Amino acid sequence: MRIGITSKLFVAISAACILVAVTMGVAVRWSFEQGFLGYLQRQSQSHSLRLQQELEAAWATHRSWDFVKDPVAAAAAIPEAIDAGVPPPGPSGPPDMNAPHDGPPPDGAPSGNGAEPGPPPGDAGAPPDMRDDLRSPGPQGSRHPPFRVYDTDMHNVLQKGPPPPPDAPRLPLTVDGKVIGWLVVAGPEVMFHSADRQFQAQQVRTTWLIAGFAALLAAGVAVVLARLLLAPVRRLVLATHRLASGDYSIRVPDAGSDELHDLAADFNRLAISLGNAERSRRNLIADISHELRTPLAVLRGELEAIEDGVRKPDRATLASLQAEVALLSQLIDDLYELSLADIGELSFEKVRLDVAPIVEAAAESFRDRLADKKIALETDIGAASVIMLGDPYRLTQLMKNLLENALRYTDSGGKVRVAVAKHEHEIQIDVQDTHPAVPEPLLPHLFDRLFRVDASRSRQSGGAGLGLALCKHIVGQHGGTIDALRSPLGGLWIAVRFATLEAKDD
């Protein structure tokens, strides 16, 4: 089964959120239990210290433990043990202070019979449930841990609650540096009364409920986020499918400022580029077919006329045929060179040269053809050398294409002006002509392949529209720039700029 990116993103977000929620619940529970137990331990230590101080002060006042027999006096002397009682010797009656105790004594404490203090006989055999009941708060709601007070003979003189466990801490009671008894206090574990346990259980349940709710909330948020975040991606996927099927008019919304916006904008630019490329491909095929068909049609017509005897194969007829063949050959040569330029195989052999003589020779080669069309040729070459690094054959081809373009599109009686100048580290070559002018919006397209200002494709007004495209490539390979501007003479101004050899050396 194929799992979509929405499901994957949902699983990733929800799993991460649920893991965080569960981890937080476990950490909160552990922190609560540890903190609650620490809180009880601090309470127990504080109570033990106060009880120890009160017992020592009370003994110092009465100089014996007899005062504990009187509940009123004991309560007044020891407020911390207000609910404490004196253990009876049997089922009832006051305790026997002289009776030996069978329990283990505190560590290092003297014992009358060599034994250590332990729990009172009445508590040692109590069943677990009874011992739990004994740990509940007293009548006055005391929440202090149970304790035992022993005299120096290890007799139990004061008690509260059930007997402390054997490992309970044993604190010596001293007055004037003399041990007067022992205080055994139970740990905070026995303080977990029913209310404490209920509070702890309630907190644990609440923690897990919160963790569960957080996990459900995370799952819901993951669903919403997965849908919101992937909505632009789904639109891009659908648009990509349509683009792959040939629908180049498809566009996706590119609102926003994140990476998805950049991706959508790039997609739209890609669709526009592919659409333009497809239109260019179709136009290229149509233009090439048209340009090849025209000279072939002329050749066929001339040959049929000769076969039918309408025209004689004289010099004029042969010259007409030769002109059409030359035109066809030039078209094929231009297409071939442009195809080489596209794949980077158009050869250039650059040498150090003076470009001024090349421009002047190319201009002079067109003087007669321009004169036949009654177009004047003006040159402004200058006497100074204009040195650059270039291919003389390609630069000659560049100038001939520019002059051919001027010849084809300049009206009879007009003028063509060719100039070469050097300004600092730049070489300027300008070819200007007179009317007709090229409309301003069409100037940037003059260097496009098979582009002609005359949309009717009339061969009387120009060639195939490949010469200027080839010029742009030649100039680019020499590191220069070529621009089409409105000429002050009223026609077209082709401005070519090259860097001098000195500028390249710098």
URTA-V449225 format. One record per residue. N is the residue number from 0. RES is the residue in three letters. SS is DSSP state (2 for helix, 1 for strand, 0 for the rest). OMEGA is omega in radians with two decimals (999 if undefined). Layout:
# URTA-V449225
n->N res->RES ss->SS omega->OMEGA
n->N res->RES ss->SS omega->OMEGA
This chain:
# URTA-V449225
n->0 res->MET ss->0 omega->-3.11
n->1 res->ARG ss->0 omega->-3.13
n->2 res->ILE ss->0 omega->-3.10
n->3 res->GLY ss->0 omega->-3.12
n->4 res->ILE ss->2 omega->3.08
n->5 res->THR ss->2 omega->3.11
n->6 res->SER ss->2 omega->3.14
n->7 res->LYS ss->2 omega->3.13
n->8 res->LEU ss->2 omega->3.09
n->9 res->PHE ss->2 omega->3.14
n->10 res->VAL ss->2 omega->-3.10
n->11 res->ALA ss->2 omega->-3.10
n->12 res->ILE ss->2 omega->-3.11
n->13 res->SER ss->2 omega->3.13
n->14 res->ALA ss->2 omega->3.13
n->15 res->ALA ss->2 omega->-3.13
n->16 res->CYS ss->2 omega->3.13
n->17 res->ILE ss->2 omega->3.11
n->18 res->LEU ss->2 omega->3.10
n->19 res->VAL ss->2 omega->-3.13
n->20 res->ALA ss->2 omega->3.13
n->21 res->VAL ss->2 omega->3.11
n->22 res->THR ss->2 omega->3.10
n->23 res->MET ss->2 omega->3.11
n->24 res->GLY ss->2 omega->3.12
n->25 res->VAL ss->2 omega->-3.13
n->26 res->ALA ss->2 omega->3.13
n->27 res->VAL ss->2 omega->3.12
n->28 res->ARG ss->2 omega->3.13
n->29 res->TRP ss->2 omega->-3.14
n->30 res->SER ss->2 omega->3.14
n->31 res->PHE ss->2 omega->-3.11
n->32 res->GLU ss->2 omega->3.13
n->33 res->GLN ss->2 omega->-3.14
n->34 res->GLY ss->2 omega->3.13
n->35 res->PHE ss->2 omega->3.11
n->36 res->LEU ss->2 omega->3.09
n->37 res->GLY ss->2 omega->3.10
n->38 res->TYR ss->2 omega->3.12
n->39 res->LEU ss->2 omega->3.11
n->40 res->GLN ss->2 omega->3.10
n->41 res->ARG ss->2 omega->3.08
n->42 res->GLN ss->2 omega->-3.13
n->43 res->SER ss->2 omega->3.13
n->44 res->GLN ss->2 omega->3.12
n->45 res->SER ss->2 omega->3.12
n->46 res->HIS ss->2 omega->-3.14
n->47 res->SER ss->2 omega->3.14
n->48 res->LEU ss->2 omega->3.13
n->49 res->ARG ss->2 omega->-3.14
n->50 res->LEU ss->2 omega->3.12
n->51 res->GLN ss->2 omega->3.13
n->52 res->GLN ss->2 omega->3.14
n->53 res->GLU ss->2 omega->3.13
n->54 res->LEU ss->2 omega->3.13
n->55 res->GLU ss->2 omega->3.13
n->56 res->ALA ss->2 omega->3.13
n->57 res->ALA ss->2 omega->3.12
n->58 res->TRP ss->2 omega->3.13
n->59 res->ALA ss->2 omega->3.12
n->60 res->THR ss->2 omega->-3.06
n->61 res->HIS ss->2 omega->3.12
n->62 res->ARG ss->0 omega->3.05
n->63 res->SER ss->0 omega->3.12
n->64 res->TRP ss->0 omega->-3.09
n->65 res->ASP ss->2 omega->-3.06
n->66 res->PHE ss->2 omega->-3.11
n->67 res->VAL ss->2 omega->3.12
n->68 res->LYS ss->2 omega->3.13
n->69 res->ASP ss->0 omega->-3.10
n->70 res->PRO ss->2 omega->-3.13
n->71 res->VAL ss->2 omega->3.14
n->72 res->ALA ss->2 omega->3.14
n->73 res->ALA ss->2 omega->3.14
n->74 res->ALA ss->2 omega->3.12
n->75 res->ALA ss->2 omega->-3.09
n->76 res->ALA ss->2 omega->-3.06
n->77 res->ILE ss->0 omega->3.13
n->78 res->PRO ss->2 omega->-3.12
n->79 res->GLU ss->2 omega->-3.13
n->80 res->ALA ss->2 omega->-3.03
n->81 res->ILE ss->0 omega->3.13
n->82 res->ASP ss->0 omega->3.13
n->83 res->ALA ss->0 omega->3.12
n->84 res->GLY ss->1 omega->3.09
n->85 res->VAL ss->0 omega->-3.07
n->86 res->PRO ss->0 omega->3.11
n->87 res->PRO ss->0 omega->3.12
n->88 res->PRO ss->0 omega->-3.10
n->89 res->GLY ss->0 omega->3.11
n->90 res->PRO ss->0 omega->-3.13
n->91 res->SER ss->0 omega->3.11
n->92 res->GLY ss->0 omega->-3.11
n->93 res->PRO ss->0 omega->-3.13
n->94 res->PRO ss->0 omega->3.08
n->95 res->ASP ss->0 omega->-3.05
n->96 res->MET ss->0 omega->-3.12
n->97 res->ASN ss->0 omega->-3.11
n->98 res->ALA ss->0 omega->3.11
n->99 res->PRO ss->0 omega->3.13
n->100 res->HIS ss->0 omega->-3.08
n->101 res->ASP ss->0 omega->-3.06
n->102 res->GLY ss->0 omega->3.14
n->103 res->PRO ss->1 omega->3.12
n->104 res->PRO ss->0 omega->3.06
n->105 res->PRO ss->0 omega->-3.13
n->106 res->ASP ss->0 omega->3.12
n->107 res->GLY ss->0 omega->-3.11
n->108 res->ALA ss->0 omega->3.08
n->109 res->PRO ss->0 omega->3.13
n->110 res->SER ss->0 omega->-3.12
n->111 res->GLY ss->0 omega->-3.10
n->112 res->ASN ss->0 omega->3.10
n->113 res->GLY ss->0 omega->-3.14
n->114 res->ALA ss->0 omega->3.11
n->115 res->GLU ss->0 omega->-3.10
n->116 res->PRO ss->1 omega->3.11
n->117 res->GLY ss->0 omega->-3.13
n->118 res->PRO ss->0 omega->3.11
n->119 res->PRO ss->0 omega->-3.11
n->120 res->PRO ss->2 omega->-3.10
n->121 res->GLY ss->2 omega->-3.06
n->122 res->ASP ss->2 omega->-2.99
n->123 res->ALA ss->2 omega->-3.08
n->124 res->GLY ss->0 omega->-3.10
n->125 res->ALA ss->0 omega->3.11
n->126 res->PRO ss->0 omega->-3.09
n->127 res->PRO ss->2 omega->-3.09
n->128 res->ASP ss->2 omega->3.11
n->129 res->MET ss->2 omega->3.12
n->130 res->ARG ss->2 omega->3.07
n->131 res->ASP ss->2 omega->3.11
n->132 res->ASP ss->2 omega->-3.14
n->133 res->LEU ss->2 omega->-3.13
n->134 res->ARG ss->0 omega->3.13
n->135 res->SER ss->0 omega->-3.12
n->136 res->PRO ss->0 omega->3.13
n->137 res->GLY ss->0 omega->-3.09
n->138 res->PRO ss->0 omega->-3.09
n->139 res->GLN ss->0 omega->3.03
n->140 res->GLY ss->0 omega->-3.14
n->141 res->SER ss->0 omega->-3.13
n->142 res->ARG ss->0 omega->3.12
n->143 res->HIS ss->0 omega->-3.11
n->144 res->PRO ss->0 omega->3.09
n->145 res->PRO ss->0 omega->3.12
n->146 res->PHE ss->1 omega->3.05
n->147 res->ARG ss->1 omega->3.05
n->148 res->VAL ss->1 omega->3.12
n->149 res->TYR ss->1 omega->3.03
n->150 res->ASP ss->1 omega->-3.09
n->151 res->THR ss->0 omega->3.09
n->152 res->ASP ss->0 omega->3.10
n->153 res->MET ss->0 omega->3.00
n->154 res->HIS ss->0 omega->-3.14
n->155 res->ASN ss->1 omega->-3.11
n->156 res->VAL ss->1 omega->-3.11
n->157 res->LEU ss->1 omega->-3.11
n->158 res->GLN ss->1 omega->3.03
n->159 res->LYS ss->1 omega->3.08
n->160 res->GLY ss->0 omega->-3.14
n->161 res->PRO ss->0 omega->-3.11
n->162 res->PRO ss->0 omega->3.08
n->163 res->PRO ss->0 omega->3.11
n->164 res->PRO ss->0 omega->-3.08
n->165 res->PRO ss->0 omega->-3.09
n->166 res->ASP ss->0 omega->3.14
n->167 res->ALA ss->0 omega->3.14
n->168 res->PRO ss->1 omega->-3.12
n->169 res->ARG ss->1 omega->-3.06
n->170 res->LEU ss->1 omega->3.10
n->171 res->PRO ss->1 omega->3.05
n->172 res->LEU ss->1 omega->-3.05
n->173 res->THR ss->1 omega->3.03
n->174 res->VAL ss->1 omega->-3.12
n->175 res->ASP ss->0 omega->3.09
n->176 res->GLY ss->0 omega->-3.12
n->177 res->LYS ss->1 omega->3.10
n->178 res->VAL ss->1 omega->-3.12
n->179 res->ILE ss->1 omega->3.14
n->180 res->GLY ss->1 omega->-3.10
n->181 res->TRP ss->1 omega->3.11
n->182 res->LEU ss->1 omega->3.12
n->183 res->VAL ss->1 omega->-3.08
n->184 res->VAL ss->1 omega->3.10
n->185 res->ALA ss->0 omega->3.11
n->186 res->GLY ss->0 omega->-3.09
n->187 res->PRO ss->2 omega->-3.14
n->188 res->GLU ss->2 omega->-3.11
n->189 res->VAL ss->2 omega->-3.13
n->190 res->MET ss->2 omega->3.12
n->191 res->PHE ss->0 omega->3.10
n->192 res->HIS ss->0 omega->-3.09
n->193 res->SER ss->2 omega->3.11
n->194 res->ALA ss->2 omega->3.11
n->195 res->ASP ss->2 omega->-3.13
n->196 res->ARG ss->2 omega->3.10
n->197 res->GLN ss->2 omega->3.11
n->198 res->PHE ss->2 omega->3.12
n->199 res->GLN ss->2 omega->-3.14
n->200 res->ALA ss->2 omega->3.12
n->201 res->GLN ss->2 omega->3.13
n->202 res->GLN ss->2 omega->3.13
n->203 res->VAL ss->2 omega->3.11
n->204 res->ARG ss->2 omega->3.14
n->205 res->THR ss->2 omega->3.13
n->206 res->THR ss->2 omega->-3.12
n->207 res->TRP ss->2 omega->3.07
n->208 res->LEU ss->2 omega->3.11
n->209 res->ILE ss->2 omega->3.12
n->210 res->ALA ss->2 omega->3.10
n->211 res->GLY ss->2 omega->3.10
n->212 res->PHE ss->2 omega->3.10
n->213 res->ALA ss->2 omega->3.11
n->214 res->ALA ss->2 omega->3.10
n->215 res->LEU ss->2 omega->3.10
n->216 res->LEU ss->2 omega->3.11
n->217 res->ALA ss->2 omega->3.12
n->218 res->ALA ss->2 omega->3.11
n->219 res->GLY ss->2 omega->3.10
n->220 res->VAL ss->2 omega->3.14
n->221 res->ALA ss->2 omega->3.12
n->222 res->VAL ss->2 omega->-3.12
n->223 res->VAL ss->2 omega->-3.13
n->224 res->LEU ss->2 omega->-3.13
n->225 res->ALA ss->2 omega->-3.14
n->226 res->ARG ss->2 omega->-3.10
n->227 res->LEU ss->2 omega->-3.09
n->228 res->LEU ss->2 omega->-3.05
n->229 res->LEU ss->2 omega->3.10
n->230 res->ALA ss->2 omega->3.07
n->231 res->PRO ss->2 omega->3.14
n->232 res->VAL ss->2 omega->3.11
n->233 res->ARG ss->2 omega->3.10
n->234 res->ARG ss->2 omega->3.11
n->235 res->LEU ss->2 omega->3.13
n->236 res->VAL ss->2 omega->3.13
n->237 res->LEU ss->2 omega->3.13
n->238 res->ALA ss->2 omega->3.11
n->239 res->THR ss->2 omega->3.09
n->240 res->HIS ss->2 omega->3.13
n->241 res->ARG ss->2 omega->3.11
n->242 res->LEU ss->2 omega->3.13
n->243 res->ALA ss->2 omega->3.13
n->244 res->SER ss->0 omega->3.07
n->245 res->GLY ss->0 omega->3.12
n->246 res->ASP ss->0 omega->-3.09
n->247 res->TYR ss->0 omega->3.11
n->248 res->SER ss->0 omega->-3.10
n->249 res->ILE ss->0 omega->3.06
n->250 res->ARG ss->0 omega->3.09
n->251 res->VAL ss->0 omega->3.11
n->252 res->PRO ss->0 omega->-3.12
n->253 res->ASP ss->0 omega->3.10
n->254 res->ALA ss->0 omega->3.12
n->255 res->GLY ss->0 omega->-3.10
n->256 res->SER ss->0 omega->-3.12
n->257 res->ASP ss->0 omega->-3.11
n->258 res->GLU ss->2 omega->3.10
n->259 res->LEU ss->2 omega->3.05
n->260 res->HIS ss->2 omega->3.11
n->261 res->ASP ss->2 omega->3.12
n->262 res->LEU ss->2 omega->3.12
n->263 res->ALA ss->2 omega->3.11
n->264 res->ALA ss->2 omega->3.09
n->265 res->ASP ss->2 omega->3.10
n->266 res->PHE ss->2 omega->3.13
n->267 res->ASN ss->2 omega->3.09
n->268 res->ARG ss->2 omega->3.10
n->269 res->LEU ss->2 omega->3.12
n->270 res->ALA ss->2 omega->3.12
n->271 res->ILE ss->2 omega->-3.13
n->272 res->SER ss->2 omega->3.12
n->273 res->LEU ss->2 omega->3.09
n->274 res->GLY ss->2 omega->3.10
n->275 res->ASN ss->2 omega->3.13
n->276 res->ALA ss->2 omega->3.12
n->277 res->GLU ss->2 omega->3.09
n->278 res->ARG ss->2 omega->3.11
n->279 res->SER ss->2 omega->3.13
n->280 res->ARG ss->2 omega->3.13
n->281 res->ARG ss->2 omega->3.12
n->282 res->ASN ss->2 omega->3.14
n->283 res->LEU ss->2 omega->3.12
n->284 res->ILE ss->2 omega->3.14
n->285 res->ALA ss->2 omega->-3.12
n->286 res->ASP ss->2 omega->3.14
n->287 res->ILE ss->2 omega->3.10
n->288 res->SER ss->2 omega->3.14
n->289 res->HIS ss->2 omega->-3.08
n->290 res->GLU ss->2 omega->3.10
n->291 res->LEU ss->2 omega->-3.09
n->292 res->ARG ss->2 omega->-3.07
n->293 res->THR ss->2 omega->3.11
n->294 res->PRO ss->2 omega->3.10
n->295 res->LEU ss->2 omega->3.11
n->296 res->ALA ss->2 omega->3.11
n->297 res->VAL ss->2 omega->3.12
n->298 res->LEU ss->2 omega->-3.14
n->299 res->ARG ss->2 omega->3.11
n->300 res->GLY ss->2 omega->3.12
n->301 res->GLU ss->2 omega->-3.13
n->302 res->LEU ss->2 omega->3.10
n->303 res->GLU ss->2 omega->3.12
n->304 res->ALA ss->2 omega->3.10
n->305 res->ILE ss->2 omega->3.13
n->306 res->GLU ss->2 omega->-3.12
n->307 res->ASP ss->0 omega->-3.14
n->308 res->GLY ss->0 omega->3.13
n->309 res->VAL ss->0 omega->3.11
n->310 res->ARG ss->0 omega->3.12
n->311 res->LYS ss->0 omega->3.12
n->312 res->PRO ss->0 omega->3.13
n->313 res->ASP ss->0 omega->-3.08
n->314 res->ARG ss->2 omega->-3.12
n->315 res->ALA ss->2 omega->3.12
n->316 res->THR ss->2 omega->3.13
n->317 res->LEU ss->2 omega->3.11
n->318 res->ALA ss->2 omega->3.10
n->319 res->SER ss->2 omega->3.10
n->320 res->LEU ss->2 omega->-3.14
n->321 res->GLN ss->2 omega->3.12
n->322 res->ALA ss->2 omega->3.12
n->323 res->GLU ss->2 omega->3.09
n->324 res->VAL ss->2 omega->3.12
n->325 res->ALA ss->2 omega->3.10
n->326 res->LEU ss->2 omega->3.11
n->327 res->LEU ss->2 omega->3.12
n->328 res->SER ss->2 omega->3.12
n->329 res->GLN ss->2 omega->3.11
n->330 res->LEU ss->2 omega->-3.14
n->331 res->ILE ss->2 omega->3.11
n->332 res->ASP ss->2 omega->3.13
n->333 res->ASP ss->2 omega->3.11
n->334 res->LEU ss->2 omega->-3.14
n->335 res->TYR ss->2 omega->-3.13
n->336 res->GLU ss->2 omega->3.08
n->337 res->LEU ss->2 omega->3.09
n->338 res->SER ss->2 omega->3.05
n->339 res->LEU ss->2 omega->3.12
n->340 res->ALA ss->2 omega->-3.14
n->341 res->ASP ss->2 omega->-3.10
n->342 res->ILE ss->0 omega->3.09
n->343 res->GLY ss->0 omega->-3.10
n->344 res->GLU ss->0 omega->3.10
n->345 res->LEU ss->0 omega->-2.98
n->346 res->SER ss->0 omega->3.06
n->347 res->PHE ss->0 omega->3.09
n->348 res->GLU ss->0 omega->-3.01
n->349 res->LYS ss->0 omega->3.10
n->350 res->VAL ss->1 omega->3.06
n->351 res->ARG ss->1 omega->-3.07
n->352 res->LEU ss->1 omega->3.03
n->353 res->ASP ss->1 omega->-3.02
n->354 res->VAL ss->2 omega->-3.08
n->355 res->ALA ss->2 omega->3.11
n->356 res->PRO ss->2 omega->3.13
n->357 res->ILE ss->2 omega->3.13
n->358 res->VAL ss->2 omega->-3.12
n->359 res->GLU ss->2 omega->3.13
n->360 res->ALA ss->2 omega->3.12
n->361 res->ALA ss->2 omega->-3.14
n->362 res->ALA ss->2 omega->-3.13
n->363 res->GLU ss->2 omega->3.13
n->364 res->SER ss->2 omega->3.14
n->365 res->PHE ss->0 omega->-3.05
n->366 res->ARG ss->2 omega->-3.12
n->367 res->ASP ss->2 omega->3.14
n->368 res->ARG ss->2 omega->3.09
n->369 res->LEU ss->2 omega->-3.14
n->370 res->ALA ss->2 omega->3.10
n->371 res->ASP ss->2 omega->3.12
n->372 res->LYS ss->0 omega->3.13
n->373 res->LYS ss->0 omega->3.09
n->374 res->ILE ss->0 omega->-3.12
n->375 res->ALA ss->1 omega->3.10
n->376 res->LEU ss->1 omega->3.06
n->377 res->GLU ss->1 omega->3.12
n->378 res->THR ss->1 omega->3.07
n->379 res->ASP ss->1 omega->-3.04
n->380 res->ILE ss->0 omega->-3.11
n->381 res->GLY ss->0 omega->-3.08
n->382 res->ALA ss->0 omega->-3.08
n->383 res->ALA ss->0 omega->3.10
n->384 res->SER ss->0 omega->3.11
n->385 res->VAL ss->0 omega->-2.99
n->386 res->ILE ss->1 omega->3.06
n->387 res->MET ss->1 omega->3.09
n->388 res->LEU ss->1 omega->-3.07
n->389 res->GLY ss->1 omega->3.11
n->390 res->ASP ss->0 omega->-3.08
n->391 res->PRO ss->2 omega->-3.14
n->392 res->TYR ss->2 omega->-3.11
n->393 res->ARG ss->2 omega->3.10
n->394 res->LEU ss->2 omega->3.05
n->395 res->THR ss->2 omega->3.09
n->396 res->GLN ss->2 omega->3.10
n->397 res->LEU ss->2 omega->-3.09
n->398 res->MET ss->2 omega->3.13
n->399 res->LYS ss->2 omega->3.10
n->400 res->ASN ss->2 omega->3.13
n->401 res->LEU ss->2 omega->3.13
n->402 res->LEU ss->2 omega->3.07
n->403 res->GLU ss->2 omega->3.11
n->404 res->ASN ss->2 omega->3.12
n->405 res->ALA ss->2 omega->3.13
n->406 res->LEU ss->2 omega->-3.07
n->407 res->ARG ss->2 omega->-2.95
n->408 res->TYR ss->2 omega->3.09
n->409 res->THR ss->0 omega->-3.13
n->410 res->ASP ss->0 omega->3.10
n->411 res->SER ss->0 omega->-3.09
n->412 res->GLY ss->0 omega->-3.12
n->413 res->GLY ss->0 omega->-3.05
n->414 res->LYS ss->1 omega->3.03
n->415 res->VAL ss->1 omega->-3.11
n->416 res->ARG ss->1 omega->3.12
n->417 res->VAL ss->1 omega->-3.10
n->418 res->ALA ss->1 omega->3.05
n->419 res->VAL ss->1 omega->-3.14
n->420 res->ALA ss->1 omega->3.12
n->421 res->LYS ss->1 omega->3.12
n->422 res->HIS ss->1 omega->-3.11
n->423 res->GLU ss->0 omega->-3.09
n->424 res->HIS ss->0 omega->-3.08
n->425 res->GLU ss->1 omega->3.07
n->426 res->ILE ss->1 omega->-3.12
n->427 res->GLN ss->1 omega->3.05
n->428 res->ILE ss->1 omega->-3.08
n->429 res->ASP ss->1 omega->3.04
n->430 res->VAL ss->1 omega->-3.10
n->431 res->GLN ss->1 omega->3.10
n->432 res->ASP ss->1 omega->-3.14
n->433 res->THR ss->0 omega->-3.05
n->434 res->HIS ss->0 omega->0.08
n->435 res->PRO ss->0 omega->3.12
n->436 res->ALA ss->0 omega->3.07
n->437 res->VAL ss->0 omega->3.10
n->438 res->PRO ss->0 omega->-3.07
n->439 res->GLU ss->2 omega->-3.12
n->440 res->PRO ss->2 omega->-3.09
n->441 res->LEU ss->2 omega->-3.10
n->442 res->LEU ss->2 omega->-3.12
n->443 res->PRO ss->2 omega->-3.07
n->444 res->HIS ss->2 omega->-3.08
n->445 res->LEU ss->0 omega->-3.11
n->446 res->PHE ss->0 omega->3.05
n->447 res->ASP ss->0 omega->-3.12
n->448 res->ARG ss->0 omega->3.07
n->449 res->LEU ss->0 omega->3.09
n->450 res->PHE ss->0 omega->3.07
n->451 res->ARG ss->0 omega->-3.14
n->452 res->VAL ss->0 omega->3.13
n->453 res->ASP ss->0 omega->-3.09
n->454 res->ALA ss->0 omega->-3.12
n->455 res->SER ss->0 omega->3.11
n->456 res->ARG ss->0 omega->3.13
n->457 res->SER ss->0 omega->-3.09
n->458 res->ARG ss->2 omega->3.11
n->459 res->GLN ss->2 omega->-3.06
n->460 res->SER ss->2 omega->3.11
n->461 res->GLY ss->0 omega->-3.07
n->462 res->GLY ss->0 omega->-3.03
n->463 res->ALA ss->0 omega->-3.14
n->464 res->GLY ss->0 omega->3.12
n->465 res->LEU ss->0 omega->-3.05
n->466 res->GLY ss->2 omega->-3.12
n->467 res->LEU ss->2 omega->3.08
n->468 res->ALA ss->2 omega->3.09
n->469 res->LEU ss->2 omega->3.08
n->470 res->CYS ss->2 omega->3.13
n->471 res->LYS ss->2 omega->3.13
n->472 res->HIS ss->2 omega->-3.14
n->473 res->ILE ss->2 omega->3.13
n->474 res->VAL ss->2 omega->3.13
n->475 res->GLY ss->2 omega->3.12
n->476 res->GLN ss->2 omega->3.07
n->477 res->HIS ss->0 omega->3.11
n->478 res->GLY ss->0 omega->-3.12
n->479 res->GLY ss->0 omega->3.12
n->480 res->THR ss->1 omega->3.09
n->481 res->ILE ss->1 omega->-3.07
n->482 res->ASP ss->1 omega->3.07
n->483 res->ALA ss->1 omega->-3.07
n->484 res->LEU ss->1 omega->3.02
n->485 res->ARG ss->1 omega->-3.09
n->486 res->SER ss->0 omega->3.02
n->487 res->PRO ss->0 omega->3.10
n->488 res->LEU ss->0 omega->3.10
n->489 res->GLY ss->0 omega->-3.13
n->490 res->GLY ss->0 omega->-3.06
n->491 res->LEU ss->1 omega->3.11
n->492 res->TRP ss->1 omega->3.05
n->493 res->ILE ss->1 omega->-3.10
n->494 res->ALA ss->1 omega->3.12
n->495 res->VAL ss->1 omega->-3.12
n->496 res->ARG ss->1 omega->3.07
n->497 res->PHE ss->1 omega->3.02
n->498 res->ALA ss->1 omega->3.11
n->499 res->THR ss->0 omega->3.13
n->500 res->LEU ss->2 omega->3.11
n->501 res->GLU ss->2 omega->3.13
n->502 res->ALA ss->2 omega->3.13
n->503 res->LYS ss->2 omega->3.11
n->504 res->ASP ss->2 omega->3.10
n->505 res->ASP ss->0 omega->999
